[in-house]
Amino acid sequence: MTKTLFITGASSGIGAATAKAAAAAGWHVGLFARSEDKLKALADEIGDHATVLPGDVTKLGDVTNALDQLQQVDAVFANAGKGLSAAGSEGGDPEEWHEMIHINIMGVLYTAKAALPRLRETKGHMVLTGSAAGRRHIKGSIYGASKWFIHGYGGNLADEMAEWGGRCTVVAPGMVDTPFFDEPKPDKLQPEDVADAVMHALSADPRCDVREVFLMPTN
């Protein structure tokens, strides 16, 4: 039976690139994001291997309902995230912090909460989008602090899932040329590079628990 990968933040960037890579490798992909139009365009490009699942990752019910529409779930890529326009604690915008924390942290927790019962059935795999910013201190970076949570939680979740044969991987890229930034970053990592890292973890032999993949632009 064809394996199924559920992807949050699937409408563009890393999520869309991973959906294409997974479909090319024979996976069925469940595409979850708020932008239904973008998801439909991506699904049209991918073809029969894609299911459009519009929803908001900050709403547990939306994530649960989306997963319920899939016949089975073999892997989940908790990829949805956002950054901040105002840097630092003193100069930052509390409303922007609130939105980011709900997407970057609560969205991952809701995704795990909804997905784990399904992944337990398939001894499945959870992949989280971390960041180089979650592996080192960056002056004033509240975004980076949200990714420190992902790295810590990913390790804890890996131990939890190992009890029943599941696996969890944090994929931690440096700067990636995605719509996340206002200006193109052509000399940095491309979304396809991160998608390759996700597929590396998912395709590893069951005896191999890939806990983290850390990738940086050469330049």
C-alpha positions as CSV (number, residue, x, y, z in Angstrom):
1,M,0.0,0.0,0.0
2,T,1.2,3.5,-0.8
3,K,2.6,5.4,2.1
4,T,1.1,8.7,3.1
5,L,2.9,11.9,4.3
6,F,1.0,14.7,5.9
7,I,2.6,18.1,5.5
8,T,1.8,21.3,7.3
9,G,2.8,24.6,5.7
10,A,2.5,22.8,2.4
11,S,1.5,25.7,0.2
12,S,4.9,27.1,-0.6
13,G,8.7,26.9,0.1
14,I,10.0,23.9,2.0
15,G,6.5,22.3,2.4
16,A,5.7,22.4,-1.3
17,A,9.2,21.2,-2.3
18,T,8.9,18.3,0.1
19,A,5.5,17.4,-1.3
20,K,6.9,17.2,-4.8
21,A,9.9,15.2,-3.7
22,A,7.7,12.7,-1.7
23,A,5.2,12.3,-4.6
24,A,8.1,11.7,-7.0
25,A,9.3,8.9,-4.6
26,G,5.9,7.3,-4.6
27,W,4.3,8.7,-1.5
28,H,0.8,10.1,-1.3
29,V,0.9,13.6,0.2
30,G,-1.7,15.3,2.4
31,L,-1.3,19.1,1.8
32,F,-2.3,21.2,4.7
33,A,-2.1,25.0,4.9
34,R,-4.5,28.0,5.1
35,S,-4.2,28.9,1.4
36,E,-6.6,26.6,-0.4
37,D,-5.9,28.1,-3.8
38,K,-2.2,27.5,-3.5
39,L,-2.8,24.0,-2.3
40,K,-5.0,23.2,-5.2
41,A,-2.4,24.6,-7.7
42,L,0.2,22.4,-6.1
43,A,-2.1,19.4,-6.1
44,D,-2.8,20.0,-9.8
45,E,1.0,19.9,-10.4
46,I,1.5,16.8,-8.4
47,G,-1.5,14.8,-9.7
48,D,-3.3,11.9,-8.1
49,H,-0.7,11.5,-5.4
50,A,-2.0,14.7,-3.5
51,T,-5.0,15.5,-1.3
52,V,-5.8,19.1,-0.5
53,L,-6.5,19.7,3.2
54,P,-7.0,23.4,3.9
55,G,-6.9,24.4,7.5
56,D,-5.2,26.5,10.3
57,V,-2.3,24.8,12.2
58,T,-3.1,26.8,15.3
59,K,-6.5,25.1,15.5
60,L,-6.3,21.5,16.8
61,G,-9.7,20.7,15.3
62,D,-8.5,21.7,11.8
63,V,-5.4,19.5,12.1
64,T,-7.4,16.5,13.4
65,N,-10.1,16.9,10.8
66,A,-7.5,17.0,8.0
67,L,-5.8,13.8,9.3
68,D,-9.1,12.1,9.5
69,Q,-9.5,12.5,5.8
70,L,-6.5,10.4,5.1
71,Q,-6.8,6.6,4.8
72,Q,-3.6,6.1,6.8
73,V,-0.7,8.2,8.0
74,D,2.8,6.9,7.7
75,A,4.7,10.1,8.3
76,V,4.0,13.7,9.3
77,F,6.1,16.8,8.4
78,A,5.3,19.6,10.9
79,N,6.7,22.4,8.8
80,A,4.4,25.4,9.2
81,G,6.2,28.4,10.7
82,K,6.7,32.1,10.6
83,G,9.3,34.7,11.5
84,L,9.1,38.2,12.9
85,S,9.5,41.6,11.3
86,A,10.6,43.4,14.5
87,A,13.7,42.0,16.2
88,G,14.6,41.8,19.8
89,S,12.7,41.9,23.1
90,E,12.6,45.6,23.7
91,G,11.9,46.5,20.1
92,G,9.6,43.5,19.3
93,D,5.9,43.5,18.8
94,P,4.0,41.4,21.4
95,E,1.1,40.7,19.0
96,E,3.6,39.4,16.4
97,W,5.2,37.2,19.2
98,H,1.7,35.8,20.0
99,E,1.0,34.8,16.4
100,M,4.5,33.3,15.9
101,I,4.4,31.3,19.1
102,H,1.0,29.9,18.2
103,I,2.3,28.8,14.7
104,N,5.8,27.7,15.5
105,I,5.2,26.0,18.9
106,M,1.5,25.3,19.4
107,G,1.0,24.4,15.8
108,V,3.7,21.7,16.2
109,L,2.2,20.5,19.4
110,Y,-1.3,20.3,17.9
111,T,0.1,18.4,14.9
112,A,1.8,15.9,17.1
113,K,-1.2,15.5,19.4
114,A,-3.5,14.8,16.4
115,A,-1.0,12.6,14.5
116,L,0.6,10.4,17.2
117,P,-2.4,8.0,17.5
118,R,-2.3,7.5,13.7
119,L,1.5,7.2,13.6
120,R,1.4,4.6,16.4
121,E,-0.7,2.4,14.1
122,T,1.9,2.4,11.3
123,K,5.0,2.8,13.5
124,G,5.4,6.0,11.6
125,H,7.8,9.0,11.5
126,M,7.4,12.6,12.6
127,V,9.7,15.2,11.0
128,L,9.9,18.8,12.5
129,T,11.3,21.8,10.8
130,G,14.0,23.2,13.2
131,S,16.6,25.8,12.3
132,A,20.2,26.7,12.6
133,A,18.8,29.5,14.8
134,G,17.6,26.8,17.2
135,R,21.2,25.4,17.6
136,R,23.0,28.6,18.6
137,H,22.3,31.8,20.4
138,I,21.5,34.8,18.2
139,K,21.3,38.2,19.9
140,G,17.7,39.1,20.6
141,S,16.2,36.4,18.4
142,I,12.8,35.4,19.7
143,Y,12.2,33.5,16.5
144,G,15.4,31.5,17.3
145,A,14.1,30.8,20.8
146,S,10.9,29.3,19.2
147,K,13.2,27.0,17.2
148,W,15.2,26.0,20.4
149,F,11.8,24.7,21.6
150,I,11.5,22.6,18.5
151,H,15.0,21.1,18.9
152,G,14.3,20.2,22.6
153,Y,10.8,18.9,21.9
154,G,12.0,16.9,18.9
155,G,14.5,15.0,21.1
156,N,11.8,14.4,23.8
157,L,9.3,13.2,21.2
158,A,11.9,10.9,19.6
159,D,12.3,9.1,22.9
160,E,8.5,8.9,23.4
161,M,7.9,7.5,19.9
162,A,10.8,5.0,20.2
163,E,8.8,3.2,22.9
164,W,6.4,1.9,20.2
165,G,8.8,1.8,17.2
166,G,8.2,5.3,15.9
167,R,10.9,7.8,14.8
168,C,11.2,11.6,15.0
169,T,13.7,13.8,13.1
170,V,14.4,17.5,13.4
171,V,15.6,18.9,10.1
172,A,17.6,22.1,10.8
173,P,18.5,24.3,7.9
174,G,20.4,27.5,7.8
175,M,19.1,30.3,5.6
176,V,16.8,29.0,2.9
177,D,15.6,31.0,-0.2
178,T,11.8,30.9,0.4
179,P,8.9,33.4,0.6
180,F,9.8,33.5,4.3
181,F,12.1,36.4,3.3
182,D,11.1,39.6,1.5
183,E,14.0,39.5,-0.9
184,P,15.4,36.5,-2.8
185,K,18.5,34.7,-1.3
186,P,19.8,32.8,-4.4
187,D,23.1,32.0,-2.9
188,K,21.6,30.2,0.2
189,L,19.9,26.8,0.5
190,Q,17.0,26.1,-1.7
191,P,13.7,24.4,-0.6
192,E,14.7,21.4,-2.5
193,D,17.8,20.9,-0.4
194,V,15.6,20.7,2.7
195,A,13.2,18.4,1.0
196,D,16.1,16.1,0.2
197,A,17.0,16.1,3.9
198,V,13.4,15.2,4.8
199,M,13.4,12.3,2.3
200,H,16.7,11.1,3.6
201,A,15.3,10.7,7.1
202,L,12.1,9.1,5.8
203,S,13.9,6.6,3.6
204,A,16.4,5.5,6.2
205,D,16.3,1.8,7.1
206,P,13.9,1.1,10.0
207,R,16.9,0.1,12.1
208,C,18.3,3.7,11.7
209,D,16.7,6.5,13.8
210,V,17.8,9.7,12.2
211,R,17.3,12.2,15.1
212,E,18.6,15.4,13.4
213,V,19.7,16.6,10.0
214,F,21.7,19.9,10.1
215,L,22.4,21.6,6.8
216,M,24.0,25.0,6.0
217,P,24.6,26.9,2.8
218,T,28.1,26.4,1.5
219,N,28.4,30.2,0.8
